[in-house]
């Protein structure tokens, strides 16, 4: 295969993968709205094929509503729900699942097309298989998450399951983005600087930990436990943050402790980002500087959104759009860091992909 054909094929595959990245970002937004509108338990069954269509007549709607009425969420959280109320939350969960199906079709159709047209290099096959396995795993985790909220005495999905679903989606996003960027010629212009790469890697680790605690915050509704700032219910460290036994469980299941850690991580991340901004101010690499600046701005925006989200936790309407923006900004931060890590990678992509 000559170099011009290789570059053309790589560009087409990269564009297809970037479409997937955009679709995953949209799915994150839909997931945030689904969670914040408390819609996640409205569909109590997993029907991969027939579930693609919503109820099409009144009797079918009533049947789905009756299934939802069996959940403890309906009995204890939304006992006054009407069919109209149910249709609203059903839509968001249904659309969230429909978008997942659509993504699967886009990836599958693209894979078959490029395979038949021989656009793939031999070295791309295994990464593609990994991509599909990650996608399938994410679907399975999503259903296990829903099931965690359908058991007796559970009103919402489990916070650990929610966080696992969220982190798995982030891993999928990062993987597809990394794969796509490896096929783009512009991304082969590396900034070879181990010191800067270590900074980016450290920031990515901090963000990863913060994402985990962000998932815990969401699943435990920890914002509701202390809708105040800068204090946490009038204290720097809330006394009830260590009340659970054994003590270690406080770090994953106590809303106030999770809230304290999430805030502390935000302050730490902001400080490290400021140092990173100063340390890299003289770097002579246009693409790096573009994403470095965007990342730093997004961190500042994210801190402000985090404060506003906490303060508006008691306001359901404001919480939906603020929480969604907060999650969207987190996704953009991850995209920036993954891109910066790719730029600072000291090696080009393996020959198995580019040649």
N, C-alpha and C positions, 0 to 999 in steps of 0.2 A: 504494500500500500504506500503510495507516494505521500509526501508531506502535506501537500495541499488538500488531498482527500482526507487525510488523517485529521487535519485541523478543522475541516468542514464537518466531519462526523462528530468530532469532540464537541464542537460548538452546538450542534443539534441536540446531542445528548445532554449537554450542560443546560441548555434552554429548557428542555423537558424537566430536568431535575429542579430547576429554579421555579418552574410553574408549581411543582410539588411543594417547594419551600413556601411559596405564597399561600397555597391552599392549607398548609399546616398552620401558618400564622392565623389565617381566617378561622380555622378550627379552634385555636386557642381562644380567640375572641368569643366564638359561639359557646365554648365550654365555660368561659367566665360568666356570660349572661345566663346560661343554664343553671349554673351553681347559685348565682346571686338572686335569681328569681325563684329559687327553691323548686326547680322543675325536674331535677334529676331522677326522682322516684316515680314520676307520673306514668312511665311505661314499665310495667312490672315483668315483662317477658322479653326474651331475645329471639327475634325471628329475622334472621339475616336476609331472607328473600321476601316473604310476604309482609314483613314489617316495613318495607320501603314505602308502602302506601299508607296514608293515614286513614282513619275510619271514614267511609264514604256515605254513610246514611245514619239517621238518628239512632237506630237500634244498635249499630256498631259503636257509636259514641257512648251510648249508655252502658254497653258491655265493658268498655275500657274504663269508664268511670267507676263501675261497680268493682272492678279489680283493684283500682286505686283505693277505694273505700275500705278495703281489707287491710291496708297498711296502717301502722301505728302513726305515721306522719299525718294521715288524714284524720285519724281518731283523736289525736291529741294536739296537733298543730293547726290543722285546717278543717275542723269539724263543720264549719259553716260554708264550706266551698259549694258553689253551685256548678252546674254543668258548664256554664260559660267560663267560670274561673278555671275549671279543669282544662278546658280547651286551650286556654292561654299557656299554662305550664306544659301541657302536652306538646304544643307546637315547638317550644324551644328544645325539648329533649328529642323529639322526632327529627327536627332539622339538624341537630347536632349529630345524630346517628346517620341521617341521610348524607350529610357532608362527608362523613367518614367513608360511607359506601362509595360516594363519588370519587374521593381520593383514591380508593382502592382500584376503581375502574380506570382512572387516569394513569396510574402507575402500571397497571397490568396491560392496558392497551398500548402504552408507550413501549413497554418492555417487549411485547410481541412484535410490534412494528419494527423496532430497531434490530431485533434478533433476526427477523425474516429478511430485512434489508441489509443485514451484515454490517450494521453501523457500530456494533460493539467490538472492542478488541478482546482478545481472550482473557486478559487480566481484569476485565470489568465484570465478568460473570459472577465470581464469588462475592464481590461487594454488592452486586445486585441481589443475590440470594440473601445476604445479610439484611439488606434494606427491607425485603419482603418479610423476613422473619421478625424484624423489629416492628413492622406494621401490624403483623398478625398478633404479636405479643401485646401490643398496645390495645388492640381490640379485646383480647381476652382479659387484660387487666381492667379495662373499662367496665366489662360486664361483672367481674368480681367486685368491683367498687360499688356498682348498683346493688348487687346482692347483699353487700354488707349493710345496706340501709333498709332491707326488706325483712330483717329478722325481728322477732318480738322485742319490744322495749327500745327500739332504735328509731329515731325520728328523722335522721339524716344519714348519709353515707359515712363510713368510718374515716377519720382524719388521716390515718396511716394509708388506707387504700386510696384516698383522694390524692395524697401526696405522691404515692407511687405512680399513679396514673399521670400526674402532672410532670414528674421527673422523667418518666419513660417517654413522654411526648417531647420533652426538651432534648433528650438524647437522640430521638429520631430526627428532630429538626436539625440538630447540630451535625448529625451524620450525613444527611442528605445535602446540607449546605457545604460541608467539607468536601464531599464527593464532587459536587457540581463545580466548586471553585478550583479543584484540582485539574479540571478539564479546560479551564479558561486561560489563554496565553498571558493575559495581563497579570494573573495571580502568580506567575512564575518569576516575576521581578521581585526577588526576595530582599528583605532587610535583614542581613546576617549580623545579628548582635545578640549574643547570649544573655547579656544583662537585661536588655529590653524584653527579650522573650521570657525571662524569669519573672519580670514584672507582670506581663500579660498572663502567664500561667498562674501566678499567685492571685491575681484579680479574679480569674476564672474559678479558682477553688473557693474564694470567698463568696462569689456570686452563687456558686452551686450550693454552698451551705445555707446561704440566705434564701435560696429558692425552696429548699427543704422546709425551712421554718416558715416561709410564706405559705406553703401548703398546709402546714400544721395550723397556722393562724386562721386560714380559711376554713379548714375542716372543724376546728374547735370553736369557731366564731369568737376568737379571742379578742377581736376588736370591740365586741360588745361588753367584754369584761372590764375594759378600761378605756372608755371613749374620751380620754383626756390627753393633753399635751401642753408643756413638756413633761409634766409629772405623770406617774401611773397611779391614778386615783389619789393624788395628793402626796405620793411618796416616790422616791427615786427607785427603791426596791420594795415591791409590795410584800407585806408580811405573809399573805396566803400563798405566795409562790412556792413554798416548800411544805405545804400541808399534806400532800399525798404520800402514801407509803406503798412500797419501799421508796426511799428518797430519789433513786434514779429515775423513776417514772415521771417525776415532775418535769424533767427536761424534754419529754415528748408528749405528755398528756395533760399537764396543768396549764390551763389557758393563760394565767398570769405570768408563769415562768416563760412560756413560749413567747408571750408578748414582750417580756423584758429582753429576752435573747434576740428577738427579731429587731427590736429597736436598737439594741446595742450593736448588732451586726451592721445595721444601716449607718450608724455613726462611724463605725470602724471603716466600712467600705467607702464612705464619703471622704474620710481622712486619707486613706490609701490612694484613692483616685486623685485627690488634690496633689499628693506627692508625685504620683505618676505623671500628671499633667506638667508639673514643674520639671521633673527629670527628663522628659522627652520633648521639651519645647524647642530644641535646636536640631531635631532629627530632620535629615534631608531626604525624605521619601514621601512623595505626594500622596499616594494612596494610604499609607500608614497614617499620615497626619490628618487626612480626611476622616478616617474611622476613629482615630484617637480623640479628635475634637468632638465628634458626634457622641462617642461613648461618655465622655466627661459631662457633656450637656445633659445626656439622658440620665446619668446618675443624679445630677442636681434636680432634674424634673421629677425623678422617681422619689426622692426624699420628700419633696413638697407634696406629691400625690399621696405618699404614705401617710403623712400627717393629716391631710384632708380626709382621707379614707377613714382613719381612726376617729377623727372628730365627728364624722357624719355616720358612724356606725348605727346610731339609733334611728336614722332616717332612711327607710328602705328605698325610696325613689333615688335619692342622691347616691346611696351606696352602690346601686347597680351600675351607674355610669362611671363613678369614681373607681370602684373596684375593677371594672373592666379596663379602664385606662391604665390602672396600676399594673394589671397583669400584662397588658399589651406592651407597656414600656419595659417590663422585665424581659419580654421576648426580644425586643429590639436591642436591649443591652447584651443578651446572650449572642445575638447575631453579630453585633459589633466585636465582641471579644473573640468569637470563633474566627471571624475574618482577620482580626489582628494577629491571632495565633498562626493562621495560615501564612500571613505575610512575613512573620518573623521566623517561620520554619526554615531551618538552615539547608534543607534538602528540597529539591524539586520532587514532583510526584514520581513514583516508581515507573520504570520503563513499561511494566506490565499494563499500565493504564494509558500512558501518553504515546507509546510506540507500538 
